[in-house]
């Protein structure tokens, strides 16, 4: 018994010393360590003189160079990749789930996880220099469903944006009662790309989500909001292949923009757009879809309801949105698929597409995971 | 209650609003360790372990996932369950790598109308850390409540 107590005491003492040392390190890092001035060299060309100690993503953002990130730097999306040639230190365990072996061998890192502690050489795509921060005013908030709203932002500074239909922006959610930090979240642009002074975002309320809670409970018409972008490669291909769009919820957003673009160029491409909801209350923008159908001769909108309410008079497609696609097509080998919605829906739709013969490289989506 | 530096740091993270809106502690003034211990006692009295609760929650989430947010009946029509996922991931507040899909599973007891919801992160925190969140937190799960719904055969 005495031996056991002695052992326990020893373990406790060693653990306490370890914990105390870890605490000292954390405190030193926070209050004492000064990394001093550091140089960030970008693409062997542009040199930034900055104060060390912050994550690379933040350092670049402060210099108005915006690396796409869907989680705002929490290390949860794996989107903010860039190449760190020297000075980035070892790859962290928080990065490895997002990096393939090939990427690690090619010095690809998550910029939110790389802390700038010394001079550092990085490479980023040149097009990122075109991404800007926009100060805007929220001029309209429209209820689309019980949990989805369309927010319209009028750009103030700079007053216009050029984007391709299908791209997304990051919205800055300021500090508020539910969040002690500013965070960025990615949302697809829903507006017509020719309306360069406007950005529409369709946002679905995520229960207890930091940014969507702010959008739904705090953001009001007339408020100033910061956005940056545009980002992303999700866009119409330049082929004439017939297309299948599948979306649910706020996945409506990029398709609203893409359909506007198709209308602007009088596109004749064949497209069937399957939009899924659990009940008829999840459907939205029916009139706008009808207007697109009138304007685009190759376009058909197919709303699908999994569980139509009794008495709703629903006469359209019933079941999961993926089941409706299966019913409609025996073969998709010549089609292209475009997806936006929840990650589970995207996974299910990819499986349906490929089972029906669609080559995987013809499936386009932004999962924002 | 005396806390180690590591426990203090954990409490700070759990009370902060960095990871989820409003944090994980709600308006609960107890230390996280106390919350965990008291919830364990509550479960012991009901004859169920945290791991059993987490396993049942995980089974129901897996059952509902293929229905893409639609209800599916369970337990011979006594319960129904749905699972909705959103873009993004949640981070475990404990100091280890842990990312979880932003998925919310809801179970409804069809006779009583009682509903209970959890995230994939809740399942992990209950299984690995015995943590049901503090009272007043958005996804606080009362052990007695979830046991009464998911373990009907238990008292």
Interface residues (C-beta under 8 A of the other chain):
Chain A: X15 X16 X19 X20 X22 X23 X26 X70 X71 X74 X75 X76 X77 X93 X94 X97 X178 X179 X180 X181 X185 X186 X204 X206 X207 X208 X209 X210 X213 X248 X276 X278 X306 X307 X320 X321 X322 X342 X343 X344 X345 X348 X367 X368 X369
Chain B: X4 X5 X6 X9 X16 X17 X18 X19 X20 X21 X22 X65 X66 X67 X68 X69 X70 X71 X83 X84 X85 X86 X87 X88 X89 X90 X91 X97 X99 X101 X102 X103 X104 X117 X138 X139
